[in-house]
């Protein structure tokens, strides 16, 4: 099952919010937490 546009948008929005509060973002760790 692939991730649709809605899932991609939600993930990007959450990542951008996290980026506002942190200097670096671990995308791999973020992806594991999303799953």
Biopython code that builds the backbone (N, CA, C, O; Angstrom):
import numpy as np
from Bio.PDB.StructureBuilder import StructureBuilder

atoms = [
    (1, "UNK", "N", (0.847, -1.182, 0.000)),
    (1, "UNK", "CA", (0.000, 0.000, 0.000)),
    (1, "UNK", "C", (0.881, 1.230, 0.000)),
    (1, "UNK", "O", (1.749, 1.385, 0.859)),
    (2, "UNK", "N", (0.659, 2.086, -0.948)),
    (2, "UNK", "CA", (1.447, 3.310, -1.052)),
    (2, "UNK", "C", (0.836, 4.433, -0.237)),
    (2, "UNK", "O", (-0.301, 4.347, 0.226)),
    (3, "UNK", "N", (1.596, 5.455, -0.080)),
    (3, "UNK", "CA", (1.116, 6.634, 0.640)),
    (3, "UNK", "C", (0.528, 7.588, -0.386)),
    (3, "UNK", "O", (1.197, 7.964, -1.349)),
    (4, "UNK", "N", (-0.700, 7.971, -0.184)),
    (4, "UNK", "CA", (-1.351, 8.892, -1.103)),
    (4, "UNK", "C", (-0.934, 10.325, -0.857)),
    (4, "UNK", "O", (-0.071, 10.615, -0.028)),
    (5, "UNK", "N", (-1.564, 11.201, -1.592)),
    (5, "UNK", "CA", (-1.246, 12.629, -1.464)),
    (5, "UNK", "C", (-1.536, 13.147, -0.067)),
    (5, "UNK", "O", (-0.779, 13.962, 0.460)),
    (6, "UNK", "N", (-2.611, 12.690, 0.532)),
    (6, "UNK", "CA", (-2.968, 13.176, 1.872)),
    (6, "UNK", "C", (-1.910, 12.784, 2.895)),
    (6, "UNK", "O", (-1.500, 13.602, 3.718)),
    (7, "UNK", "N", (-1.469, 11.530, 2.841)),
    (7, "UNK", "CA", (-0.440, 11.066, 3.770)),
    (7, "UNK", "C", (0.866, 11.804, 3.583)),
    (7, "UNK", "O", (1.542, 12.136, 4.557)),
    (8, "UNK", "N", (1.225, 12.064, 2.334)),
    (8, "UNK", "CA", (2.455, 12.799, 2.043)),
    (8, "UNK", "C", (2.360, 14.221, 2.580)),
    (8, "UNK", "O", (3.310, 14.722, 3.180)),
    (9, "UNK", "N", (1.225, 14.870, 2.368)),
    (9, "UNK", "CA", (1.021, 16.235, 2.851)),
    (9, "UNK", "C", (1.110, 16.296, 4.371)),
    (9, "UNK", "O", (1.750, 17.191, 4.922)),
    (10, "UNK", "N", (0.474, 15.352, 5.046)),
    (10, "UNK", "CA", (0.491, 15.320, 6.513)),
    (10, "UNK", "C", (1.912, 15.122, 7.030)),
    (10, "UNK", "O", (2.329, 15.783, 7.981)),
    (11, "UNK", "N", (2.656, 14.209, 6.400)),
    (11, "UNK", "CA", (4.033, 13.951, 6.826)),
    (11, "UNK", "C", (4.908, 15.184, 6.613)),
    (11, "UNK", "O", (5.699, 15.536, 7.489)),
    (12, "UNK", "N", (4.778, 15.844, 5.464)),
    (12, "UNK", "CA", (5.576, 17.042, 5.200)),
    (12, "UNK", "C", (5.215, 18.174, 6.158)),
    (12, "UNK", "O", (6.094, 18.900, 6.621)),
    (13, "UNK", "N", (3.940, 18.324, 6.452)),
    (13, "UNK", "CA", (3.511, 19.358, 7.389)),
    (13, "UNK", "C", (4.102, 19.108, 8.775)),
    (13, "UNK", "O", (4.585, 20.034, 9.426)),
    (14, "UNK", "N", (4.063, 17.859, 9.219)),
    (14, "UNK", "CA", (4.626, 17.515, 10.531)),
    (14, "UNK", "C", (6.135, 17.745, 10.554)),
    (14, "UNK", "O", (6.675, 18.227, 11.550)),
    (15, "UNK", "N", (6.819, 17.402, 9.458)),
    (15, "UNK", "CA", (8.267, 17.616, 9.382)),
    (15, "UNK", "C", (8.602, 19.105, 9.418)),
    (15, "UNK", "O", (9.545, 19.509, 10.099)),
    (16, "UNK", "N", (7.850, 19.912, 8.702)),
    (16, "UNK", "CA", (8.104, 21.354, 8.697)),
    (16, "UNK", "C", (7.858, 21.963, 10.072)),
    (16, "UNK", "O", (8.598, 22.852, 10.493)),
    (17, "UNK", "N", (6.837, 21.500, 10.771)),
    (17, "UNK", "CA", (6.593, 21.980, 12.134)),
    (17, "UNK", "C", (7.752, 21.605, 13.052)),
    (17, "UNK", "O", (8.175, 22.404, 13.888)),
    (18, "UNK", "N", (8.257, 20.398, 12.893)),
    (18, "UNK", "CA", (9.390, 19.952, 13.711)),
    (18, "UNK", "C", (10.631, 20.787, 13.395)),
    (18, "UNK", "O", (11.418, 21.099, 14.288)),
    (19, "UNK", "N", (10.801, 21.146, 12.122)),
    (19, "UNK", "CA", (11.962, 21.930, 11.703)),
    (19, "UNK", "C", (11.944, 23.330, 12.315)),
    (19, "UNK", "O", (13.001, 23.928, 12.511)),
    (20, "UNK", "N", (10.770, 23.855, 12.615)),
    (20, "UNK", "CA", (10.674, 25.177, 13.234)),
    (20, "UNK", "C", (11.271, 25.193, 14.635)),
    (20, "UNK", "O", (11.721, 26.236, 15.107)),
    (21, "UNK", "N", (11.278, 24.042, 15.300)),
    (21, "UNK", "CA", (11.691, 23.974, 16.698)),
    (21, "UNK", "C", (13.046, 23.308, 16.910)),
    (21, "UNK", "O", (13.578, 23.326, 18.020)),
    (22, "UNK", "N", (13.608, 22.719, 15.854)),
    (22, "UNK", "CA", (14.884, 22.018, 15.989)),
    (22, "UNK", "C", (15.833, 22.469, 14.891)),
    (22, "UNK", "O", (15.404, 22.868, 13.809)),
    (23, "UNK", "N", (17.139, 22.402, 15.183)),
    (23, "UNK", "CA", (18.144, 22.766, 14.181)),
    (23, "UNK", "C", (18.315, 21.677, 13.137)),
    (23, "UNK", "O", (18.521, 21.967, 11.959)),
    (24, "UNK", "N", (18.231, 20.426, 13.567)),
    (24, "UNK", "CA", (18.398, 19.306, 12.636)),
    (24, "UNK", "C", (17.212, 18.355, 12.773)),
    (24, "UNK", "O", (16.552, 18.294, 13.810)),
    (25, "UNK", "N", (16.967, 17.620, 11.698)),
    (25, "UNK", "CA", (15.876, 16.651, 11.687)),
    (25, "UNK", "C", (16.425, 15.324, 11.188)),
    (25, "UNK", "O", (17.079, 15.262, 10.147)),
    (26, "UNK", "N", (16.157, 14.278, 11.929)),
    (26, "UNK", "CA", (16.532, 12.926, 11.517)),
    (26, "UNK", "C", (15.343, 12.331, 10.757)),
    (26, "UNK", "O", (14.387, 11.845, 11.361)),
    (27, "UNK", "N", (15.418, 12.378, 9.431)),
    (27, "UNK", "CA", (14.290, 11.940, 8.610)),
    (27, "UNK", "C", (14.021, 10.447, 8.790)),
    (27, "UNK", "O", (12.864, 10.027, 8.806)),
    (28, "UNK", "N", (15.059, 9.655, 8.923)),
    (28, "UNK", "CA", (14.879, 8.216, 9.124)),
    (28, "UNK", "C", (14.128, 7.945, 10.429)),
    (28, "UNK", "O", (13.192, 7.147, 10.459)),
    (29, "UNK", "N", (14.543, 8.610, 11.500)),
    (29, "UNK", "CA", (13.872, 8.440, 12.798)),
    (29, "UNK", "C", (12.424, 8.931, 12.723)),
    (29, "UNK", "O", (11.519, 8.301, 13.271)),
    (30, "UNK", "N", (12.215, 10.046, 12.048)),
    (30, "UNK", "CA", (10.863, 10.586, 11.886)),
    (30, "UNK", "C", (9.978, 9.590, 11.144)),
    (30, "UNK", "O", (8.826, 9.375, 11.522)),
    (31, "UNK", "N", (10.513, 8.988, 10.098)),
    (31, "UNK", "CA", (9.758, 8.013, 9.307)),
    (31, "UNK", "C", (9.395, 6.796, 10.145)),
    (31, "UNK", "O", (8.276, 6.291, 10.055)),
    (32, "UNK", "N", (10.335, 6.322, 10.959)),
    (32, "UNK", "CA", (10.050, 5.173, 11.825)),
    (32, "UNK", "C", (8.943, 5.501, 12.824)),
    (32, "UNK", "O", (8.091, 4.659, 13.105)),
    (33, "UNK", "N", (8.953, 6.719, 13.360)),
    (33, "UNK", "CA", (7.910, 7.109, 14.316)),
    (33, "UNK", "C", (6.555, 7.252, 13.642)),
    (33, "UNK", "O", (5.524, 6.984, 14.259)),
    (34, "UNK", "N", (6.548, 7.675, 12.375)),
    (34, "UNK", "CA", (5.290, 7.823, 11.642)),
    (34, "UNK", "C", (4.634, 6.460, 11.408)),
    (34, "UNK", "O", (3.408, 6.352, 11.403)),
    (35, "UNK", "N", (5.438, 5.439, 11.217)),
    (35, "UNK", "CA", (4.916, 4.114, 10.922)),
    (35, "UNK", "C", (4.304, 3.556, 12.169)),
    (35, "UNK", "O", (3.795, 2.436, 12.160)),
]
sb = StructureBuilder()
sb.init_structure("model")
sb.init_model(0)
sb.init_chain("A")
sb.init_seg("    ")
for serial, (resi, resn, name, xyz) in enumerate(atoms, 1):
    if name == "N":
        sb.init_residue(resn, " ", resi, " ")
    sb.init_atom(name, np.array(xyz, "f"), 0.0, 1.0, " ", f" {name:<3s}", serial, name[0])
structure = sb.get_structure()
